[in-house]
């Protein structure tokens, strides 16, 4: 299934490639860091940074974009998306930015053009909430954290 998404390169991202899928069946498009050339962004251990991508987009109504970590960055350097998954709503028209946090033990340098996260375009189901006086019972009931044996 495919859907058209209008995307715009911002001035500081004009020379960078657009987000792209890295394999035939990849679910996420890789997002690229649009930090200034020759001036990598350093993220210290425990620190976070908002990283620009140099793009803005117009998602179709009924869709969202989810910004998720790249597993390689997380496994090798401890770098991940702090608010994973970050949500980009269909009515947002600003720059796509990625909030990264360094959970590793060493500073991580993000150079211009580094693949920093992945973006999954997904349909949205909006809920119509219906307030009731009681809920139907289930075998689990009110069991919360860890109640299913996990």
DSSP file (Angstrom, degrees, kcal/mol; ACC not computed):
  #  RESIDUE AA STRUCTURE BP1 BP2  ACC     N-H-->O    O-->H-N    N-H-->O    O-->H-N    TCO  KAPPA ALPHA  PHI   PSI    X-CA   Y-CA   Z-CA
    1    1 A X              0   0    0      0, 0.0     2,-0.3     0, 0.0     0, 0.0   0.000 360.0 360.0 360.0 134.5    0.0    0.0    0.0
    2    2 A X        -     0   0    0      2,-0.0     2,-0.3     0, 0.0     0, 0.0  -0.933 360.0-169.9-129.4 155.6    1.3    3.5   -0.8
    3    3 A X        -     0   0    0     -2,-0.3     2,-0.3     2,-0.0   118,-0.0  -0.991  28.5-111.7-141.0 147.0    0.2    7.0   -0.2
    4    4 A X        -     0   0    0     -2,-0.3     2,-0.4    55,-0.0    56,-0.3  -0.631  30.3-173.3 -81.3 134.1    1.4   10.3   -1.6
    5    5 A X        -     0   0    0     -2,-0.3     2,-0.4    54,-0.1    54,-0.2  -0.994  19.3-136.9-127.5 123.5    3.1   12.7    0.9
    6    6 A X  E     -A   58   0A   0     52,-1.3    52,-2.8    -2,-0.4     2,-0.4  -0.674  27.7-174.4 -80.6 130.4    4.1   16.2   -0.2
    7    7 A X  E     -A   57   0A   0     -2,-0.4     2,-0.4    50,-0.2    50,-0.2  -0.960  11.3-161.0-130.8 144.9    7.5   17.1    1.1
    8    8 A X  E     -A   56   0A   0     48,-3.3    48,-2.1    -2,-0.4     2,-0.4  -0.988  15.4-135.9-129.2 130.8    9.5   20.3    1.0
    9    9 A X  E     -A   55   0A   0     -2,-0.4    46,-0.2    46,-0.2     2,-0.2  -0.712  23.5-140.6 -80.9 132.4   13.2   20.8    1.4
   10   10 A X    >   -     0   0    0     44,-3.1     3,-2.4    -2,-0.4     4,-0.5  -0.493  30.4 -97.1 -86.8 164.3   14.0   23.8    3.6
   11   11 A X  G >  S+     0   0    0      1,-0.3     3,-1.0     2,-0.2     4,-0.2   0.858 124.0  49.8 -52.4 -42.8   16.9   26.1    2.8
   12   12 A X  G 3  S+     0   0    0      1,-0.2    -1,-0.3     2,-0.1    43,-0.1   0.442 115.1  45.1 -80.3   2.5   19.3   24.3    5.2
   13   13 A X  G X  S+     0   0    0     -3,-2.4     3,-1.6    41,-0.3    -1,-0.2   0.282  75.3 110.7-122.3   9.5   18.5   20.9    3.8
   14   14 A X  T <  S+     0   0    0     -3,-1.0    -2,-0.1    -4,-0.5    -3,-0.1   0.809  81.7  45.1 -58.7 -34.2   18.6   21.6    0.0
   15   15 A X  T 3  S+     0   0    0     -4,-0.2    -1,-0.3     2,-0.1     2,-0.2   0.475  96.9  92.4 -90.9  -1.1   21.7   19.5   -0.6
   16   16 A X  S <  S-     0   0    0     -3,-1.6     2,-0.1    38,-0.1    -3,-0.1  -0.615  82.4-105.0 -92.5 151.3   20.6   16.5    1.5
   17   17 A X        -     0   0    0     -2,-0.2    15,-0.2     1,-0.1     3,-0.1  -0.379  38.1-106.9 -68.8 152.8   18.8   13.5    0.1
   18   18 A X        -     0   0    0      1,-0.2    12,-0.1    13,-0.1    -1,-0.1  -0.366  52.5 -77.0 -69.0 158.3   15.1   13.2    0.9
   19   19 A X        -     0   0    0     10,-0.1     2,-0.3    13,-0.1    12,-0.2  -0.277  64.0-177.0 -53.4 144.3   14.1   10.5    3.4
   20   20 A X  B     -D   30   0B   0     10,-0.8    10,-3.0    -3,-0.1     2,-0.3  -0.983  32.0-107.4-148.0 157.3   14.2    7.1    1.8
   21   21 A X        -     0   0    0     -2,-0.3     8,-0.2     8,-0.2     3,-0.0  -0.665  22.8-153.8 -80.9 138.6   13.6    3.4    2.4
   22   22 A X  S    S+     0   0    0      6,-0.5     2,-0.3    -2,-0.3    -1,-0.1   0.496  74.0  25.4 -96.7  -4.4   16.8    1.4    2.8
   23   23 A X  S >  S-     0   0    0      1,-0.0     3,-1.3     3,-0.0    -1,-0.1  -0.969  87.5-100.6-151.0 166.2   15.4   -1.9    1.6
   24   24 A X  T 3  S+     0   0    0     -2,-0.3    -1,-0.0     1,-0.3    -3,-0.0   0.798 121.1  30.3 -59.6 -32.5   12.6   -3.2   -0.5
   25   25 A X  T 3  S+     0   0    0     -3,-0.0    -1,-0.3     0, 0.0     2,-0.0   0.182  84.5 138.9-115.5  16.7   10.3   -4.1    2.5
   26   26 A X    <   -     0   0    0     -3,-1.3    -5,-0.1     1,-0.1     3,-0.0  -0.347  40.4-156.8 -62.3 140.5   11.5   -1.4    5.0
   27   27 A X  S    S+     0   0    0     93,-0.0    94,-0.4     1,-0.0     2,-0.4   0.743  71.9  59.7 -87.3 -27.4    8.6    0.2    7.0
   28   28 A X  S    S-     0   0    0     92,-0.1    -6,-0.5    -8,-0.0     2,-0.4  -0.821  71.0-137.6-113.2 144.5   10.5    3.3    7.8
   29   29 A X  E     - E   0 119B   0     90,-2.8    90,-2.8    -2,-0.4     2,-0.3  -0.806  34.3-116.8 -89.5 133.0   12.1    6.1    5.8
   30   30 A X  E     -DE  20 118B   0    -10,-3.0   -10,-0.8    -2,-0.4     2,-0.3  -0.561  24.0-143.9 -75.1 132.2   15.5    7.2    7.2
   31   31 A X  E     - E   0 117B   0     86,-3.0    85,-2.3    -2,-0.3    86,-0.9  -0.769  13.1-142.6 -95.7 142.1   15.6   10.8    8.4
   32   32 A X  E     - E   0 115B   0     -2,-0.3     2,-0.4    83,-0.2    83,-0.2  -0.826  15.5-115.0-110.3 140.6   18.8   12.7    7.8
   33   33 A X        -     0   0    0     81,-2.5    80,-2.8    -2,-0.4    20,-0.2  -0.593  19.9-165.1 -74.2 128.4   20.5   15.3   10.1
   34   34 A X        +     0   0    0     18,-3.0    19,-0.1    -2,-0.4     2,-0.1  -0.319  35.5 143.6-108.9  47.0   20.6   18.8    8.6
   35   35 A X        -     0   0    0      1,-0.1     3,-0.1    76,-0.1     5,-0.1  -0.454  65.0 -74.3 -78.2 160.6   23.1   20.2   11.0
   36   36 A X    >   -     0   0    0      3,-0.2     3,-1.8    -2,-0.1    76,-0.3  -0.254  55.3-102.5 -58.7 140.7   25.6   22.7    9.6
   37   37 A X  T 3  S+     0   0    0      1,-0.3    -1,-0.1    74,-0.1    74,-0.0  -0.378 106.6  14.7 -61.3 137.2   28.4   21.2    7.4
   38   38 A X  T 3  S+     0   0    0     -3,-0.1     2,-0.3    74,-0.1    -1,-0.3   0.456 111.1  87.2  77.4  -0.1   31.7   21.0    9.3
   39   39 A X    <   -     0   0    0     -3,-1.8    -3,-0.2    -4,-0.0    -1,-0.1  -0.646  64.7-165.0-130.9  75.8   30.0   21.5   12.6
   40   40 A X        -     0   0    0     -2,-0.3     2,-0.6     1,-0.1    71,-0.2  -0.236  23.2-119.1 -59.9 150.0   28.8   18.2   14.0
   41   41 A X  E     -H  110   0C   0     69,-2.6    69,-3.2     2,-0.0     2,-0.5  -0.823  26.9-150.4 -89.9 121.5   26.3   18.3   16.9
   42   42 A X  E     -H  109   0C   0     -2,-0.6     2,-0.6    67,-0.2    67,-0.2  -0.826   7.8-164.2 -98.2 129.0   27.8   16.6   19.9
   43   43 A X  E     -H  108   0C   0     65,-2.9    65,-2.3    -2,-0.5     3,-0.1  -0.944  14.1-146.4-114.1 112.6   25.5   14.9   22.3
   44   44 A X    >   -     0   0    0     -2,-0.6     3,-2.3    63,-0.2    58,-0.4  -0.281  38.6 -75.9 -72.0 159.0   27.1   14.1   25.7
   45   45 A X  T 3  S+     0   0    0      1,-0.3    58,-0.2    60,-0.1    -1,-0.2  -0.355 122.6  12.0 -55.2 130.7   26.1   11.0   27.7
   46   46 A X  T 3  S+     0   0    0     56,-3.3    -1,-0.3     1,-0.3     2,-0.2   0.310 106.5 115.7  83.1  -8.5   22.7   11.6   29.3
   47   47 A X    <   -     0   0    0     -3,-2.3    55,-2.4    55,-0.2     2,-0.3  -0.482  50.6-150.0 -92.6 163.6   22.1   14.7   27.2
   48   48 A X  E     - B   0 101A   0     53,-0.2     2,-0.3    -2,-0.2    53,-0.2  -0.912   9.7-170.5-129.6 158.0   19.4   15.3   24.6
   49   49 A X  E     - B   0 100A   0     51,-2.3    51,-2.8    -2,-0.3     2,-0.7  -0.995  25.0-129.7-150.4 144.1   19.3   17.4   21.5
   50   50 A X  E     - B   0  99A   0     -2,-0.3     2,-0.5    49,-0.2    49,-0.2  -0.861  32.3-159.4 -93.5 114.2   16.7   18.5   19.0
   51   51 A X  E     - B   0  98A   0     47,-3.1    47,-2.5    -2,-0.7     2,-0.1  -0.843   8.4-135.3-104.8 124.2   18.1   17.6   15.5
   52   52 A X  E     - B   0  97A   0     -2,-0.5   -18,-3.0    45,-0.2    45,-0.2  -0.409  12.1-166.9 -73.9 152.2   16.8   19.4   12.4
   53   53 A X  E     -     0   0A   0     43,-1.2   -21,-0.2   -20,-0.2    -1,-0.1   0.511  34.7-125.4-113.0 -11.5   16.1   17.3    9.2
   54   54 A X  E    S+     0   0A   0     42,-0.3   -44,-3.1     1,-0.2     2,-0.3   0.672  74.9 100.7  76.0  16.0   15.8   20.2    6.7
   55   55 A X  E     -A    9   0A   0     41,-0.4    41,-2.8   -46,-0.2     2,-0.3  -0.948  45.7-172.9-132.5 154.4   12.3   19.0    5.6
   56   56 A X  E     -AB   8  95A   0    -48,-2.1   -48,-3.3    -2,-0.3     2,-0.3  -0.936  17.9-171.5-133.2 158.1    8.7   19.9    6.1
   57   57 A X  E     -A    7   0A   0     37,-0.5     2,-0.5    -2,-0.3   -50,-0.2  -0.962  27.1-133.4-149.8 164.7    5.8   17.9    4.8
   58   58 A X  E     -A    6   0A   0    -52,-2.8   -52,-1.3    -2,-0.3     2,-0.2  -0.919  26.2-159.0-122.2 101.2    2.0   17.7    4.3
   59   59 A X        -     0   0    0     -2,-0.5   -54,-0.1    33,-0.3     3,-0.1  -0.515  28.3-103.8 -75.2 146.7    0.6   14.4    5.4
   60   60 A X    >   -     0   0    0    -56,-0.3     3,-1.4    -2,-0.2    -1,-0.1  -0.370  47.0 -87.7 -66.0 151.5   -2.8   13.4    3.9
   61   61 A X  T 3  S+     0   0    0      1,-0.3    -1,-0.1    29,-0.1     3,-0.1  -0.348 118.0  35.0 -56.5 137.5   -5.7   13.7    6.2
   62   62 A X  T 3  S+     0   0    0      1,-0.3    62,-2.6    -3,-0.1     2,-0.3   0.526 104.0  93.6  91.6   7.1   -6.1   10.5    8.1
   63   63 A X  E <   -F  123   0B   0     -3,-1.4    27,-0.5    60,-0.3    -1,-0.3  -0.902  47.9-172.0-128.8 158.8   -2.4    9.8    8.4
   64   64 A X  E     -F  122   0B   0     58,-2.5    58,-2.7    -2,-0.3     2,-0.5  -0.906  20.9-129.5-135.4 165.2    0.4   10.5   10.9
   65   65 A X  E     -FG 121  88B   0     23,-2.1    23,-2.8    -2,-0.3     2,-0.5  -0.988  17.8-154.0-116.8 131.3    4.2   10.1   10.8
   66   66 A X  E     -FG 120  87B   0     54,-3.1    54,-2.7    -2,-0.5     2,-0.6  -0.914   5.4-149.1-105.3 126.1    5.8    8.2   13.6
   67   67 A X  E     +FG 119  86B   0     19,-2.9    19,-2.3    -2,-0.5    18,-0.6  -0.857  26.6 175.1 -97.6 120.4    9.5    9.1   14.3
   68   68 A X  E     -F  118   0B   0     50,-3.4    50,-2.7    -2,-0.6    15,-0.0  -0.815  32.1 -92.8-125.0 160.1   11.3    6.0   15.7
   69   69 A X        -     0   0    0     -2,-0.3     2,-0.6    48,-0.2    48,-0.2  -0.266  33.4-119.8 -65.8 156.8   14.9    5.1   16.7
   70   70 A X     >  -     0   0    0     46,-0.5     4,-1.9     9,-0.2     3,-0.3  -0.896  20.1-141.0 -92.8 126.6   17.3    3.5   14.3
   71   71 A X  H  > S+     0   0    0     -2,-0.6     4,-2.8     1,-0.2     5,-0.2   0.839  97.1  57.0 -62.2 -34.6   18.3    0.2   15.8
   72   72 A X  H  > S+     0   0    0      2,-0.2     4,-2.6     1,-0.2     5,-0.4   0.917 108.0  46.3 -63.6 -43.9   21.9    0.5   14.8
   73   73 A X  H  >>S+     0   0    0     -3,-0.3     4,-2.1     2,-0.2     6,-1.6   0.897 114.9  48.0 -64.6 -39.7   22.4    3.8   16.5
   74   74 A X  H  X5S+     0   0    0     -4,-1.9     4,-1.1     4,-0.3    -2,-0.2   0.935 116.8  41.6 -66.4 -45.7   20.8    2.5   19.7
   75   75 A X  H  <5S+     0   0    0     -4,-2.8    -2,-0.2    -5,-0.2    -1,-0.2   0.903 124.3  34.4 -70.3 -42.2   22.7   -0.7   19.7
   76   76 A X  H  <5S+     0   0    0     -4,-2.6    -3,-0.2    -5,-0.2    -2,-0.2   0.839 137.2  12.9 -85.4 -34.5   26.1    0.7   18.8
   77   77 A X  H  <5S-     0   0    0     -4,-2.1    27,-0.4    -5,-0.4    29,-0.3   0.458  92.4-116.2-126.0  -2.9   26.1    4.1   20.5
   78   78 A X     << +     0   0    0     -4,-1.1    25,-3.5    -5,-0.7     2,-0.5   0.685  65.4 144.3  74.7  16.8   23.1    4.2   22.9
   79   79 A X  E     +C  102   0A   0     -6,-1.6     2,-0.3    23,-0.2    -1,-0.3  -0.787  18.5 154.9 -95.0 127.8   21.5    7.0   20.8
   80   80 A X  E     -C  101   0A   0     21,-2.3    21,-2.6    -2,-0.5     2,-0.5  -0.914  50.4 -86.7-145.4 169.2   17.7    6.8   20.6
   81   81 A X  E >   -C  100   0A   0     -2,-0.3     3,-1.1    19,-0.2    19,-0.3  -0.719  34.8-150.1 -81.1 122.5   14.6    9.0   20.1
   82   82 A X  T 3  S+     0   0    0     17,-2.6    -1,-0.2    -2,-0.5    18,-0.1   0.886  93.3  36.9 -64.7 -42.0   13.6   10.4   23.5
   83   83 A X  T 3  S-     0   0    0     16,-0.5    -1,-0.3    -3,-0.1   -16,-0.1  -0.195  99.9-152.7-104.2  41.3    9.9   10.6   22.8
   84   84 A X  S <  S+     0   0    0     -3,-1.1   -16,-0.1     1,-0.2     3,-0.1  -0.382  77.9  28.6 -68.7 134.5    9.6    7.4   20.8
   85   85 A X  S    S-     0   0    0    -18,-0.6     2,-0.2     1,-0.1    -1,-0.2   0.558  86.3-163.8 -80.2 138.8    7.6    7.2   18.8
   86   86 A X  E     -G   67   0B   0    -19,-2.3   -19,-2.9    13,-0.0     2,-0.5  -0.584  16.3-136.6 -74.6 144.7    7.3   10.9   18.1
   87   87 A X  E     -G   66   0B   0     -2,-0.2     2,-0.6   -21,-0.2   -21,-0.2  -0.910  15.6-166.1-112.4 130.2    4.1   11.8   16.3
   88   88 A X  E     -G   65   0B   0    -23,-2.8   -23,-2.1    -2,-0.5     2,-0.1  -0.967  22.2-143.6-110.1 117.0    3.8   14.2   13.4
   89   89 A X    >   -     0   0    0     -2,-0.6     3,-1.7   -25,-0.2   -30,-0.3  -0.385  20.4-113.3 -81.0 158.3    0.2   15.1   12.9
   90   90 A X  T 3  S+     0   0    0    -27,-0.5   -31,-0.2     1,-0.3    -1,-0.1   0.699 115.4  53.2 -64.7 -20.9   -1.4   15.7    9.4
   91   91 A X  T 3  S+     0   0    0    -33,-0.1     2,-0.4   -31,-0.0    -1,-0.3   0.370  83.3 106.5 -97.9   6.3   -2.0   19.4   10.2
   92   92 A X    <   +     0   0    0     -3,-1.7   -33,-0.3     1,-0.1   -35,-0.2  -0.713  36.3 171.2 -85.6 132.7    1.7   20.1   11.2
   93   93 A X        +     0   0    0     -2,-0.4    -1,-0.1   -35,-0.1     3,-0.1   0.302  42.3 102.5-123.4   6.8    3.6   22.1    8.6
   94   94 A X  S    S-     0   0    0      1,-0.2   -37,-0.5   -38,-0.1     2,-0.1  -0.156  84.6 -62.7 -82.4-178.2    6.9   22.9   10.4
   95   95 A X  E     -B   56   0A   0    -39,-0.2     2,-0.6     1,-0.1   -39,-0.3  -0.389  49.9-118.6 -65.3 138.7   10.3   21.4   10.1
   96   96 A X  E     -     0   0A   0    -41,-2.8   -43,-1.2    -3,-0.1   -41,-0.4  -0.706  41.5-179.9 -75.6 122.2   10.5   17.7   11.1
   97   97 A X  E     -B   52   0A   0     -2,-0.6     2,-0.5   -45,-0.2   -45,-0.2  -0.920  20.0-140.0-125.9 153.5   12.9   17.6   14.0
   98   98 A X  E     -B   51   0A   0    -47,-2.5   -47,-3.1    -2,-0.3     2,-0.9  -0.959   6.1-145.6-120.3 124.3   14.1   14.6   16.0
   99   99 A X  E     -B   50   0A   0     -2,-0.5   -17,-2.6   -49,-0.2   -16,-0.5  -0.781  27.9-174.7 -89.5 104.6   14.6   14.6   19.8
  100  100 A X  E     -BC  49  81A   0    -51,-2.8   -51,-2.3    -2,-0.9     2,-0.4  -0.730  11.8-165.7-102.0 149.9   17.6   12.4   20.4
  101  101 A X  E     -BC  48  80A   0    -21,-2.6   -21,-2.3    -2,-0.3     2,-0.8  -0.993  17.9-134.7-132.2 142.8   19.1   11.3   23.8
  102  102 A X  E     + C   0  79A   0    -55,-2.4   -56,-3.3   -58,-0.4   -23,-0.2  -0.850  26.9 168.8-100.3 106.7   22.4    9.7   24.4
  103  103 A X        +     0   0    0    -25,-3.5   -25,-0.2    -2,-0.8   -24,-0.2   0.380  52.5  98.9 -92.9   1.8   22.1    6.7   26.8
  104  104 A X  S    S-     0   0    0    -27,-0.4   -58,-0.2   -26,-0.2   -26,-0.1  -0.107  82.9-116.6 -80.9-177.1   25.7    5.6   26.0
  105  105 A X  S    S+     0   0    0    -60,-0.1     2,-0.3     2,-0.1   -60,-0.1   0.458  92.7  56.5-100.5  -3.7   28.8    6.3   28.0
  106  106 A X  S    S-     0   0    0    -29,-0.3    -2,-0.2   -62,-0.1   -63,-0.1  -0.912  92.5 -96.6-125.8 152.5   30.6    8.4   25.3
  107  107 A X        -     0   0    0     -2,-0.3     2,-0.5   -63,-0.1   -63,-0.2  -0.371  37.2-143.6 -61.8 148.3   29.6   11.6   23.5
  108  108 A X  E     -H   43   0C   0    -65,-2.3   -65,-2.9    -4,-0.1     2,-0.5  -0.974   3.9-147.1-119.8 128.8   28.1   11.0   20.1
  109  109 A X  E     -H   42   0C   0     -2,-0.5     2,-0.7   -67,-0.2   -67,-0.2  -0.831   6.0-158.1 -96.5 127.0   28.8   13.4   17.2
  110  110 A X  E     -H   41   0C   0    -69,-3.2   -69,-2.6    -2,-0.5     2,-0.2  -0.907  14.9-165.3-105.4 108.5   26.0   13.8   14.7
  111  111 A X    >   -     0   0    0     -2,-0.7     3,-2.0   -71,-0.2   -78,-0.3  -0.521  35.8 -80.2 -90.4 159.9   27.4   15.0   11.4
  112  112 A X  T 3  S+     0   0    0    -76,-0.3   -78,-0.2     1,-0.3    -1,-0.1  -0.354 119.3  23.4 -56.1 131.9   25.5   16.6    8.5
  113  113 A X  T 3  S+     0   0    0    -80,-2.8    -1,-0.3     1,-0.3     2,-0.2   0.383  85.1 143.9  90.2  -3.5   23.9   13.7    6.5
  114  114 A X    <   -     0   0    0     -3,-2.0   -81,-2.5   -81,-0.2     2,-0.7  -0.484  57.1-120.6 -68.4 135.8   23.9   11.2    9.3
  115  115 A X  E     +E   32   0B   0    -83,-0.2   -83,-0.2    -2,-0.2    -1,-0.1  -0.711  42.1 169.4 -77.4 115.0   20.8    8.9    9.3
  116  116 A X  E     -     0   0B   0    -85,-2.3   -46,-0.5    -2,-0.7     2,-0.3   0.658  52.4 -10.5-108.4 -19.8   19.4    9.7   12.8
  117  117 A X  E     -E   31   0B   0    -86,-0.9   -86,-3.0   -48,-0.2     2,-0.4  -0.951  62.3-112.2-164.4 175.1   15.9    8.1   12.9
  118  118 A X  E     -EF  30  68B   0    -50,-2.7   -50,-3.4    -2,-0.3     2,-0.5  -0.950  18.6-147.9-125.0 150.8   13.2    6.5   10.9
  119  119 A X  E     -EF  29  67B   0    -90,-2.8   -90,-2.8    -2,-0.4     2,-0.5  -0.967   7.4-164.1-122.3 123.2    9.8    7.8   10.0
  120  120 A X  E     - F   0  66B   0    -54,-2.7   -54,-3.1    -2,-0.5     2,-0.5  -0.923  11.9-146.1-107.9 125.0    6.8    5.5    9.5
  121  121 A X  E     + F   0  65B   0     -2,-0.5     2,-0.3   -94,-0.4   -56,-0.2  -0.799  30.6 173.2 -89.6 126.7    3.8    6.8    7.7
  122  122 A X  E     - F   0  64B   0    -58,-2.7   -58,-2.5    -2,-0.5     2,-0.1  -0.976  34.2-108.7-139.6 146.9    0.6    5.3    9.2
  123  123 A X  E     - F   0  63B   0     -2,-0.3     2,-0.4   -60,-0.2   -60,-0.3  -0.407  34.3-136.7 -69.7 152.7   -3.1    5.6    9.0
  124  124 A X        -     0   0    0    -62,-2.6     2,-0.6    -2,-0.1    -1,-0.0  -0.933   9.3-157.9-115.0 132.8   -4.9    7.1   12.0
  125  125 A X        -     0   0    0     -2,-0.4     2,-0.4     2,-0.0   -62,-0.0  -0.954  15.5-148.7-105.6 121.7   -8.1    5.8   13.6
  126  126 A X        -     0   0    0     -2,-0.6     2,-0.3     1,-0.0    -2,-0.0  -0.756  13.2-135.9 -92.0 136.0   -9.8    8.5   15.6
  127  127 A X        -     0   0    0     -2,-0.4     2,-0.7     1,-0.0    -1,-0.0  -0.651   5.1-149.8 -92.1 144.9  -11.8    7.3   18.6
  128  128 A X        -     0   0    0     -2,-0.3     2,-0.2     2,-0.0    -2,-0.0  -0.945  26.0-141.4-109.2 106.2  -15.3    8.5   19.6
  129  129 A X        -     0   0    0     -2,-0.7     2,-0.5     1,-0.0    -2,-0.0  -0.458  14.7-165.4 -74.2 137.3  -15.3    8.2   23.3
  130  130 A X        -     0   0    0     -2,-0.2     2,-0.2     2,-0.0    -1,-0.0  -0.946  14.2-141.6-125.6 108.2  -18.6    7.0   24.9
  131  131 A X        +     0   0    0     -2,-0.5     2,-0.3     2,-0.0     3,-0.0  -0.509  27.2 176.7 -72.3 133.5  -18.8    7.6   28.7
  132  132 A X        -     0   0    0     -2,-0.2     3,-0.1     1,-0.1    -2,-0.0  -0.861  39.0-125.2-131.8 165.9  -20.5    4.7   30.5
  133  133 A X  S    S+     0   0    0     -2,-0.3     2,-0.3     1,-0.2    -1,-0.1   0.747  92.1   6.6 -83.1 -26.2  -21.3    3.9   34.2
  134  134 A X        -     0   0    0     -3,-0.0     2,-0.3     0, 0.0    -1,-0.2  -0.974  68.0-128.4-152.4 163.1  -19.5    0.5   34.1
  135  135 A X        -     0   0    0     -2,-0.3     2,-0.1    -3,-0.1     0, 0.0  -0.833  34.3 -98.9-114.1 152.9  -17.4   -1.7   31.8
  136  136 A X        -     0   0    0     -2,-0.3     2,-0.1     1,-0.1    -1,-0.0  -0.387  46.4-108.8 -67.3 149.5  -17.9   -5.3   30.8
  137  137 A X        -     0   0    0     -2,-0.1     2,-0.3     3,-0.0    -1,-0.1  -0.407  33.5-172.5 -79.8 153.9  -15.8   -7.8   32.7
  138  138 A X        -     0   0    0     -2,-0.1     4,-0.1     1,-0.1    -1,-0.0  -0.893  39.7-106.0-135.9 168.4  -12.8   -9.8   31.4
  139  139 A X  S    S+     0   0    0     -2,-0.3    -1,-0.1     1,-0.2    -2,-0.0   0.873 121.8  47.4 -62.9 -36.9  -10.7  -12.6   32.8
  140  140 A X  S >  S+     0   0    0      1,-0.2     3,-1.6     2,-0.1    -1,-0.2   0.868  84.4 171.3 -73.4 -37.5   -7.8  -10.2   33.4
  141  141 A X  T 3   -     0   0    0      1,-0.2    -1,-0.2     2,-0.0    -2,-0.1  -0.432  66.4 -17.6  66.0-128.9  -10.0   -7.6   35.1
  142  142 A X  T 3  S+     0   0    0     -2,-0.2    -1,-0.2    -4,-0.1     2,-0.2   0.266  91.2 137.7 -97.7  11.0   -8.1   -4.7   36.7
  143  143 A X    <   +     0   0    0     -3,-1.6     3,-0.1     1,-0.1    -3,-0.0  -0.399  29.6 175.4 -60.6 126.3   -4.7   -6.5   36.7
  144  144 A X    >   +     0   0    0      1,-0.3     3,-2.6    -2,-0.2     4,-0.3   0.270  41.9  17.3-107.1-132.1   -2.0   -4.0   35.7
  145  145 A X  T 3  S-     0   0    0      1,-0.3    -1,-0.3     2,-0.1     0, 0.0  -0.157 133.1  -4.8 -51.0 121.4    1.7   -4.0   35.4
  146  146 A X  T >  S+     0   0    0     -3,-0.1     3,-1.4     1,-0.1    -1,-0.3   0.489  93.8 124.0  77.5   3.1    3.1   -7.5   35.4
  147  147 A X  T <   +     0   0    0     -3,-2.6    -2,-0.1     1,-0.3    -1,-0.1   0.670  67.2  57.8 -75.5 -14.4   -0.3   -9.1   36.0
  148  148 A X  T 3  S-     0   0    0     -4,-0.3    -1,-0.3    -5,-0.0    -3,-0.1   0.291 124.7 -96.2 -98.1  11.9   -0.1  -11.4   33.0
  149  149 A X    <         0   0    0     -3,-1.4    -2,-0.1     1,-0.0    -3,-0.0   0.514 360.0 360.0  93.3   5.8    3.1  -13.0   34.1
  150  150 A X              0   0    0      0, 0.0    -3,-0.1     0, 0.0    -5,-0.0   0.450 360.0 360.0 -94.1 360.0    5.6  -10.8   32.1
